[in-house]
Amino acid sequence: MSQSAEAVRVTVVIPTFNRCADVRRALGVLREQAGPPLAVIVVDNSSTDDTGVMVAGEQPAWEGRLRYVRKAPQGPASARNLGLGMACTPYVLFHDSDIELASDWALRAVAQLDGDPSLGAVGGYIVYAFDPGRVNAYGGDLGWFGLAWDVDEGKPLRPGTAAADRVWINCSAMLVRRAAAVQAGAFDETFFYGFEDTDLGWRMCITGHRVRVVPELVARHNVDPSPGQAHPEIVFHYCKNRLRMLLRNTQGHRLPWALGAYLAYTLVDVLLRAPRLPKLRALAWNLAHWRATGSLRRSMQAQRATSDRQILALGEGRAFPPTRLGGQRRRGTEGGAVPARERVGADDRV
C-alpha cells in the first residue's frame, strides 16, 4: 500500500442495490478527490447485477482502501450502519451511489469538522444532475409534529447563500464525526425506506452535536426528472418511520400534543387521500413495537443536551412543508427531458 493507513481520515460508505454503473462512476469521482486519500466501503444489498465483479476489478487501483461487503437486502439504514461499524476513521462520509461530489468536497468538509469540534455532521447543496442550477436539498427542516422536507427543494441555486445550522442533512452526501453518529444511536435499522436521515439528524442535535450545511459543498444527484408516484409500500415506510421518529425523539412535555396533532393529521390524511391501507398499517406497526420504541426513547431522552425548542428554531417553524408531495416519491421540479435511465426501478435504498 503506497498510502499509509494513518493518512486516511475519511471512510466513504456507499449503500447500493443493482446500480453497477452508478457505483463505478462514484468510485471514479472519489478517486479524484483533492486532499488525503479516502477509504471506501461498498455495502451491497444483494444486487443481482455485476456490482461485485466491478468493485473487485477496481480494488487494485485503490491499493487496499476499497472494500466490498454483501448483505441481505434490509435497506439503506442497515447498510450504512454496517459500513459505519466497519470504519476505523474519525470521519465517515455517507454517499449514495447516484451522487457525484465536487472535486474538493471531501477536503472542504473535513476542514469544517476539523475547525469546529461542536459539529457532528456537515453537508451542502445537493443539486439535480439533469439541472445543476436547481436545488434538490440544502439540508432539511422538521415540522413541529414530525413532518420533514428538504430545504429549498426545486428552487434555483442561489449564489451567495450563507452556511446554516440545520435539524438534519440529506444523507445522500453527508460527512459525520463517527463518534457523534455512534453516540446518537446511528441509523434506525427498522427504517427500510425514508426518514432515516431526518431521524439521525434530530438525534445528533438532541445529543448536542450541531448539523451544518455549507454552500461550497456541492454534489450532483443523478435522479430522473420525473419523480414518479410513491408505491404503497413506500407510503407505509414513510408513515411508519416518521411516527417512530416522533415517539422516540420528541421531548417529554411536547409529546402529548405533538402526538395528538400527528394522529389528527393522519386521520384526515386517511380519510381524504389514498392509499389508505399503508397508513393504517403504519399505525399498527407502531402499536406492535411500542415497547421497543419506548426503550429507545428512554435512552435517547437520557442523553438530551439540547431542547426541542432550540432544535426546531433551526428551521422555519412550520408545521407543514411549503410544497406538498402530492403522492409522489419526491417533489417535482422543472427540467428538460432526458433519456430514460437504464436502471428504471432500481433503487439503492431498497
Buried (B, 14 or more C-beta within 10 A) or exposed (E): EEBEEEEBBBBBBBBBBBBBBBBBBBBEBBBEBEBBBBBBBBBBBEBEBBBBEBBEEBBEEBEEBBBBBEEEEBBBBBBBBBBBEBBEBBBBBBBBBBBBBBEBBBBBBBBBBEEEEEBBBBBBBBBBBBBBEBBBBBBBBBBBBBBBBBBBBBBEBEEEBEBBBBBBBBBBBBBBBBEBBBBBBBBBBBBBBBBBBBBBBBBBBBBBBBBBBBBBBBBBBBBBBBBBEBBBBBBBBBBBBBBBBBBBBBBEEBBEEBBEBBEEBBEEEBEEEEBBEBBBBBBEBBEEBEEEBEEBBEEBBEEBEBBBEEBBEBBEEBEEBBEEBEEEBBBBBEBEEEEEBEBEEBBBBB
